[in-house]
């Protein structure tokens, strides 16, 4: 009996040779890339600001049932003793 031989035309891993070809491309246009990055950042900021505003209570809303001191713009009202 002889040794086993595959019946396909595939080469063994040891018999393969690998090579890589370089692809030369033009330089990236940094001005256009920077402009796109700025536009995307502004767009994302607008979306996140709109989402935040949608979850906040409007400034014109007043809840007359509370007795806590009112705060405006994050500054607490002075307490009177």
Secondary structure, DSSP 8 states (H G I E B T S, - for coil): ------SS----GGG--------------HHHHHHHHHHHHHHHHHHHHHHHHHHS--TT---TT--S--EETTEE-----
